[in-house]
């Protein structure tokens, strides 16, 4: 059980580029249904997908997980609030309620906001809630989600990910991963399209992308346990924009990387 839990944490670390709770030590006492961790890290990333500019900000790390023998696993972390309703023999199914942070057409002020002054005139993409479902077998997971409400992108998107955790030692773990992302016309128009009004207000040409694959990721996560409670966690994610997303006039860099490094304290 401890190995399974540690592998799951490492997978979350590499794909989110936001650290998950720490590794479990072999001498740890009887398992609690709760896992809670909190930390602080530095995140270095592009100002938006395809931007030539970057920024470094402080971000919170960690999360909370509760496991119930009958009702499954509940977690609050980088994905939002998730429920793994079924996990058996390598299979897992569940649902997630998360958020899309949107994008500003000016330099962002918040630590996790995306945006850039080079988008002035494009208008702001409002933050919005998203609801999704996921299913997985072994290292492979498929997640499909949709934007909720009248604000935000209001589109559908999906991600297919494969993950391979490696326990290097009792104190250290590594996770390697890859994923490919699809989105519908609403999502791609929001983040990569330029409508008539936006073209008139900016120097960007009119552009209307169609539904399809829009990005692929390669990721690596590393965690080193300093003590029973403290750990250093890091992740590097390289993203390549694909097809019509890569052809967008907003995109100046089709490939770019994001990295996070932080210190996390595990309460339980």
C-alpha positions in Angstrom: 0.0 0.0 0.0 2.8 2.4 0.9 4.4 1.9 -2.5 1.1 2.5 -4.3 0.5 5.7 -2.4 4.1 7.0 -3.0 3.8 6.3 -6.8 0.5 8.2 -7.0 2.1 11.2 -5.3 5.0 11.2 -7.7 2.6 11.0 -10.7 0.7 14.1 -9.4 4.0 15.9 -8.9 5.3 15.5 -12.4 2.1 16.2 -14.3 0.8 19.2 -12.3 4.2 20.9 -11.9 2.8 21.5 -8.4 4.1 19.2 -5.6 1.9 16.6 -4.0 2.2 15.1 -0.4 5.5 13.5 0.6 6.7 9.9 0.3 5.7 7.4 3.0 8.6 6.1 5.1 8.8 2.4 5.9 8.9 2.9 9.6 5.7 5.0 9.5 3.0 3.8 12.0 -0.4 2.3 11.0 -1.9 4.2 8.1 -4.4 7.0 8.7 -7.2 7.7 6.2 -6.0 11.3 6.0 -2.9 12.7 4.2 -2.4 16.4 4.5 0.6 18.5 3.4 1.4 22.1 2.9 4.3 23.9 1.4 5.6 26.8 -0.6 7.5 26.8 -3.9 8.8 28.9 -6.8 7.1 28.4 -10.2 8.8 29.5 -13.4 6.6 29.4 -16.5 5.5 31.3 -19.7 3.1 34.1 -19.1 0.6 32.2 -21.3 0.6 29.2 -23.7 2.8 30.3 -26.6 4.2 33.4 -25.0 7.8 34.6 -25.6 7.8 36.0 -22.1 8.2 34.2 -18.7 7.7 35.0 -15.0 8.6 33.5 -11.7 6.2 33.5 -8.8 5.7 32.0 -5.3 3.0 29.3 -5.3 1.4 27.1 -2.6 2.1 23.4 -2.7 0.6 20.3 -1.1 -3.0 19.1 -0.7 -5.3 16.8 1.4 -6.5 13.3 0.8 -9.1 11.2 2.6 -9.6 7.5 1.9 -12.7 5.6 2.9 -13.0 1.8 2.5 -16.6 2.1 1.2 -16.9 5.5 -0.5 -13.5 5.7 -2.2 -10.9 8.5 -2.1 -11.5 12.2 -1.8 -8.7 14.7 -2.6 -8.1 18.4 -2.8 -5.0 19.3 -4.7 -3.8 20.8 -8.0 -6.7 19.3 -9.9 -9.3 20.8 -7.5 -11.7 18.5 -5.6 -11.6 14.9 -6.9 -13.4 11.7 -6.0 -11.9 8.3 -7.0 -15.0 6.2 -6.7 -13.5 2.9 -7.8 -9.9 1.6 -7.6 -9.2 -2.1 -8.1 -6.8 -4.4 -9.9 -5.2 -1.5 -11.7 -8.5 0.2 -12.7 -9.7 3.5 -11.4 -12.7 5.7 -12.1 -13.8 9.1 -10.7 -14.9 12.7 -11.1 -13.3 16.0 -10.5 -14.5 19.6 -9.9 -11.7 22.0 -10.8 -11.1 25.5 -12.2 -9.7 27.1 -15.3 -7.8 30.2 -14.3 -8.5 32.1 -17.5 -6.1 34.7 -19.0 -5.7 38.4 -18.8 -4.8 40.7 -21.7 -2.4 42.6 -19.4 0.5 41.7 -17.2 -0.9 39.5 -14.4 -0.8 40.5 -10.7 -1.7 37.3 -8.9 0.8 34.4 -8.4 -0.9 31.9 -10.6 -2.6 34.2 -13.1 -1.7 33.9 -16.8 -1.6 36.9 -19.1 0.7 39.4 -20.9 0.6 43.0 -22.1 1.3 41.8 -25.6 -2.3 40.6 -25.7 -3.8 44.1 -25.1 -7.1 44.3 -26.9 -7.8 40.6 -26.9 -10.0 40.9 -23.8 -9.9 38.8 -20.7 -10.8 35.1 -20.5 -12.7 34.8 -17.3 -11.8 32.2 -14.7 -14.4 29.4 -14.6 -15.3 26.1 -12.9 -14.8 22.8 -14.7 -16.4 19.4 -14.2 -14.8 16.3 -15.5 -14.6 12.5 -15.2 -11.5 10.3 -15.4 -10.7 6.6 -16.0 -7.5 4.8 -15.9 -5.8 1.4 -16.0 -2.2 1.0 -14.8 -0.1 3.9 -15.9 -2.7 5.2 -18.4 -5.3 7.8 -17.6 -8.0 9.6 -19.7 -9.7 12.7 -18.3 -12.5 14.6 -20.0 -13.8 17.9 -18.7 -16.0 20.9 -19.6 -16.2 24.5 -18.6 -19.2 25.4 -16.5 -21.3 28.6 -16.4 -21.6 31.5 -18.8 -18.1 32.8 -18.2 -14.7 31.4 -19.3 -14.0 29.2 -22.3 -17.2 27.0 -22.0 -15.6 24.3 -24.0 -14.7 20.6 -23.8 -11.1 19.3 -23.4 -9.5 15.9 -22.8 -6.1 14.6 -21.8 -4.6 11.1 -22.2 -1.6 10.6 -19.9 0.9 7.8 -19.2 3.0 7.9 -16.1 5.9 5.8 -14.7 7.1 6.4 -11.1 10.5 5.1 -10.0 11.4 4.7 -6.3 15.1 5.6 -6.3 15.7 4.9 -2.6 13.9 5.1 0.8 14.2 8.9 0.6 14.0 9.7 -3.1 11.5 9.1 -5.9 11.3 10.0 -9.6 8.3 10.2 -11.9 8.4 10.3 -15.7 5.3 11.1 -17.8 3.8 12.1 -21.1 0.4 13.4 -22.1 -1.5 14.6 -25.2 -4.3 17.1 -25.1 -7.5 17.6 -27.2 -10.0 20.5 -27.1 -13.1 21.6 -29.0 -13.6 24.8 -31.0 -14.9 26.8 -28.1 -11.8 26.2 -25.9 -9.4 26.7 -28.8 -11.1 29.9 -30.0 -10.9 31.3 -26.4 -7.2 30.7 -26.0 -5.8 30.6 -29.5 -8.4 32.2 -31.8 -8.7 35.9 -32.9 -12.2 37.0 -33.8 -13.2 40.1 -35.9 -13.4 42.5 -32.9 -10.1 41.3 -31.5 -8.3 41.6 -34.9 -9.6 45.2 -35.2 -8.3 46.0 -31.7 -4.9 44.4 -32.1 -2.2 43.7 -34.7 -3.2 40.0 -34.7 -4.8 38.5 -37.8 -8.2 36.9 -37.8 -7.9 33.3 -36.8 -10.5 30.6 -36.2 -9.1 27.2 -35.1 -11.0 23.9 -35.3 -11.3 21.2 -32.7 -8.3 18.9 -32.4 -5.1 18.0 -30.6 -3.5 21.2 -29.3 -0.6 20.2 -27.0 1.7 17.4 -25.8 3.7 17.3 -22.6 6.8 15.5 -21.3 7.4 15.7 -17.6 9.7 14.6 -14.8 9.1 15.0 -11.1 11.6 14.5 -8.2 11.1 14.3 -4.5 13.7 14.0 -1.7 12.6 13.3 1.8 14.6 15.4 4.3 12.9 13.9 7.4 9.7 12.1 8.3 7.7 15.3 7.6 9.8 17.6 5.4 10.6 17.0 1.7 12.0 18.9 -1.2 9.9 18.6 -4.3 10.5 19.7 -7.9 9.0 19.1 -11.3 9.8 20.1 -14.9 7.2 19.9 -17.7 8.0 20.6 -21.3 5.0 21.5 -23.5 4.8 21.5 -27.3 1.8 23.2 -28.9 0.3 21.2 -31.8 -1.6 21.7 -35.1 -3.9 24.7 -35.1 -2.9 25.9 -31.6 0.7 26.1 -32.9 -0.5 28.1 -36.0 -2.2 30.7 -33.9 -1.0 34.3 -34.4 -0.8 34.6 -30.5 1.8 31.9 -30.4 5.5 32.9 -30.7 7.0 29.9 -29.0 5.5 26.5 -29.9 7.7 24.6 -27.3 8.4 25.8 -23.8 9.0 24.5 -20.3 7.7 25.1 -16.8 9.5 24.3 -13.5 8.7 24.3 -9.8 10.8 23.8 -6.8 9.5 23.9 -3.2 9.6 22.7 0.4 6.6 20.7 1.7 5.6 19.7 5.2 3.5 16.5 5.6 1.2 16.7 8.6 -0.1 13.1 8.4 
